[in-house]
Amino acid sequence: MTATRGLEGIVAATSSVSSIIDDTLTYVGYNIDDLTKNASFEEVIYLLWHLELPNKAQLQDLKQQLVDHMEIPQEVIDSFKTYPIDKVHPMAALRTAVSTLGLFDEEADVMDKEANFRKAIRLQAKMPTIVAAFSRIRNGEDPVAPRKDYNIAENFLYMLNGKEPSAIEVEAMDKALVLHADHELNASTFTARVCVATLSDMYSGVTAAIGALKGPLHGGANEQVMKMLTEIGSVDKAEKYILDKLENKEKIMGFGHRVYKKGDPRAKFLRDMSKKLTDITGEPQWYEISEKVREVLTSKKPLPPNVDFYSASVYHSLGIDHDLFTPVFAVSRVSGWIAHILEQYENNRLIRPRAEYTGPGMRVFKPLEDR
Ligand SMILES: CC(C)(COP(=O)(O)OP(=O)(O)OC[C@H]1O[C@@H](n2cnc3c(N)ncnc32)[C@H](O)[C@@H]1OP(=O)(O)O)[C@@H](O)C(=O)NCCC(=O)NCCS
């Protein structure tokens, strides 16, 4: 038995949800380019869960159900007040809050298909509310209730900032949600599938996935990118900063990918958004520093930017706190996690690989008194 480090190149499941072939990402056969230009996040959710695009009535029904379930139990809001709120990272808070949410869902352990779809709606609907409410409470503000006439992108920005978002902000948020929704067998999705393949429940699967997304090699990279851009501070300092990091063999966050080699097809949309939004906010430096970082890094290493690189300046321009960037990723990716969880339940087999043992050979046991 020989292990493959990081399971690189190992095909660990079949899936009809999304694919990456020759650096092209598709959701259920639709190119991400077409979906980003033409579909709303809600249409993408429907596509991922039902493996078909919705017609008008189906989309309206999904939107209605989502908005009807956006409010979160008061107990979850109250539980935030028990957290060390000025110290806790919002991803840790989200992980705990989703787990807590499961305690208040009477169907949490009901495993039939219909119950799982109902939980899917509730989880997807409540994730933006959790992130926004946590953010407001830690800032000493009251949570803002969702609006019935808003979609997820509008409601998220509205509940977060307490004011009506502009059309351009909503468009950027909606496209970012579409772009982050699913990504084949990425680390957090694999985590979710491993968890529910034991026939554990959907809340456990999503809680586990949030834990995996939190790390800086996965979803946590977008926050680290903004930290880097802030540390660089101005375009003229970017070159030295990057060269020093490379000299020290440090990784540059927001670059590289296990699967894409030529480039991440999602990055170009976020790059365009970053340019547009940073111009509007009067902070073009974030886009300009990003461009300089890309220029310097790619002249040294064949590492194209990934989804997290330009999403950092996009989220910053939307007025989102930097440590909320990864929770925003989760607000979108939960749609993909749920799609994969539903798929796993449909054709389940326990996921239990083997390990290549590298410890000592057989040893003679010594009683405690002889050691
Ligand atoms: C995404 C990532 C985890 C993929 O990892 P991986 O497939 O295991 O690739 P490795 O970490 O083994 O990297 C392979 C080589 O490229 C280098 N490399 C990879 N990403 C790099 C980066 N962002 N900056 C600098 N060098 C990088 C590694 O140092 C390694 O070089 P070496 O062979 O000389 O040691 C990795 O590219 C990374 O850490 N990127 C930064 C974090 C990030 O943006 N994550 C979000 C992904 S969407």
The ligand as an SDF file (V2000), in Angstrom:
LIG
                    3D

 48 50  0  0  0  0  0  0  0  0999 V2000
   -3.8150   25.8810   -3.3490 C   0  0  0  0  0  0  0  0  0  0  0  0
   -2.6250   25.1150   -2.8110 C   0  0  0  0  0  0  0  0  0  0  0  0
   -2.9340   24.6960   -1.3650 C   0  0  0  0  0  0  0  0  0  0  0  0
   -2.4290   23.8650   -3.6620 C   0  0  0  0  0  0  0  0  0  0  0  0
   -1.4700   23.1190   -3.0160 O   0  0  0  0  0  0  0  0  0  0  0  0
   -0.7320   21.8430   -3.6380 P   0  0  0  0  0  0  0  0  0  0  0  0
   -1.4070   21.3430   -4.8400 O   0  0  0  0  0  0  0  0  0  0  0  0
   -0.5510   20.9060   -2.4950 O   0  0  0  0  0  0  0  0  0  0  0  0
    0.6550   22.4360   -4.1030 O   0  0  0  0  0  0  0  0  0  0  0  0
    1.9290   22.5580   -3.1930 P   0  0  0  0  0  0  0  0  0  0  0  0
    1.6560   23.3210   -1.9500 O   0  0  0  0  0  0  0  0  0  0  0  0
    2.5280   21.1860   -3.0600 O   0  0  0  0  0  0  0  0  0  0  0  0
    2.8240   23.4530   -4.1420 O   0  0  0  0  0  0  0  0  0  0  0  0
    3.5880   22.9670   -5.2690 C   0  0  0  0  0  0  0  0  0  0  0  0
    4.7570   23.9090   -5.4740 C   0  0  0  0  0  0  0  0  0  0  0  0
    4.2700   25.2220   -5.8130 O   0  0  0  0  0  0  0  0  0  0  0  0
    4.6230   26.1540   -4.7990 C   0  0  0  0  0  0  0  0  0  0  0  0
    3.4450   26.9690   -4.5060 N   0  0  0  0  0  0  0  0  0  0  0  0
    2.1610   26.5590   -4.5370 C   0  0  0  0  0  0  0  0  0  0  0  0
    1.3610   27.5760   -4.2160 N   0  0  0  0  0  0  0  0  0  0  0  0
    2.1670   28.6270   -3.9650 C   0  0  0  0  0  0  0  0  0  0  0  0
    1.9030   29.9390   -3.5870 C   0  0  0  0  0  0  0  0  0  0  0  0
    0.6620   30.3600   -3.3910 N   0  0  0  0  0  0  0  0  0  0  0  0
    2.9490   30.7760   -3.4210 N   0  0  0  0  0  0  0  0  0  0  0  0
    4.2120   30.3520   -3.6260 C   0  0  0  0  0  0  0  0  0  0  0  0
    4.5130   29.0890   -3.9980 N   0  0  0  0  0  0  0  0  0  0  0  0
    3.4880   28.2450   -4.1550 C   0  0  0  0  0  0  0  0  0  0  0  0
    4.9960   25.3320   -3.5720 C   0  0  0  0  0  0  0  0  0  0  0  0
    5.8640   26.0130   -2.7250 O   0  0  0  0  0  0  0  0  0  0  0  0
    5.6020   24.1160   -4.2090 C   0  0  0  0  0  0  0  0  0  0  0  0
    6.8990   24.4410   -4.6470 O   0  0  0  0  0  0  0  0  0  0  0  0
    8.0820   23.3760   -4.5360 P   0  0  0  0  0  0  0  0  0  0  0  0
    7.6530   22.2260   -5.4070 O   0  0  0  0  0  0  0  0  0  0  0  0
    9.2510   24.1260   -5.0380 O   0  0  0  0  0  0  0  0  0  0  0  0
    8.1570   22.9940   -3.0790 O   0  0  0  0  0  0  0  0  0  0  0  0
   -1.3560   25.9720   -2.8670 C   0  0  0  0  0  0  0  0  0  0  0  0
   -1.1500   26.4470   -4.1840 O   0  0  0  0  0  0  0  0  0  0  0  0
   -1.3910   27.1120   -1.8850 C   0  0  0  0  0  0  0  0  0  0  0  0
   -1.0320   26.9340   -0.7220 O   0  0  0  0  0  0  0  0  0  0  0  0
   -1.8540   28.3340   -2.3170 N   0  0  0  0  0  0  0  0  0  0  0  0
   -1.9820   29.4330   -1.4060 C   0  0  0  0  0  0  0  0  0  0  0  0
   -3.2800   29.3110   -0.5970 C   0  0  0  0  0  0  0  0  0  0  0  0
   -4.4930   29.5750   -1.4270 C   0  0  0  0  0  0  0  0  0  0  0  0
   -4.5620   30.5430   -2.1730 O   0  0  0  0  0  0  0  0  0  0  0  0
   -5.4970   28.7270   -1.2560 N   0  0  0  0  0  0  0  0  0  0  0  0
   -6.7690   28.8590   -1.9380 C   0  0  0  0  0  0  0  0  0  0  0  0
   -6.9270   27.8200   -2.9870 C   0  0  0  0  0  0  0  0  0  0  0  0
   -8.3870   28.1110   -3.9370 S   0  0  0  0  0  0  0  0  0  0  0  0
  1  2  1  0
  2  3  1  0
  2  4  1  0
  2 36  1  0
  4  5  1  0
  5  6  1  0
  6  7  2  0
  6  8  1  0
  6  9  1  0
  9 10  1  0
 10 11  2  0
 10 12  1  0
 10 13  1  0
 13 14  1  0
 14 15  1  0
 15 16  1  0
 15 30  1  0
 16 17  1  0
 17 18  1  0
 17 28  1  0
 18 19  1  0
 18 27  1  0
 19 20  2  0
 20 21  1  0
 21 22  1  0
 21 27  2  0
 22 23  1  0
 22 24  2  0
 24 25  1  0
 25 26  2  0
 26 27  1  0
 28 29  1  0
 28 30  1  0
 30 31  1  0
 31 32  1  0
 32 33  2  0
 32 34  1  0
 32 35  1  0
 36 37  1  0
 36 38  1  0
 38 39  2  0
 38 40  1  0
 40 41  1  0
 41 42  1  0
 42 43  1  0
 43 44  2  0
 43 45  1  0
 45 46  1  0
 46 47  1  0
 47 48  1  0
M  END
$$$$
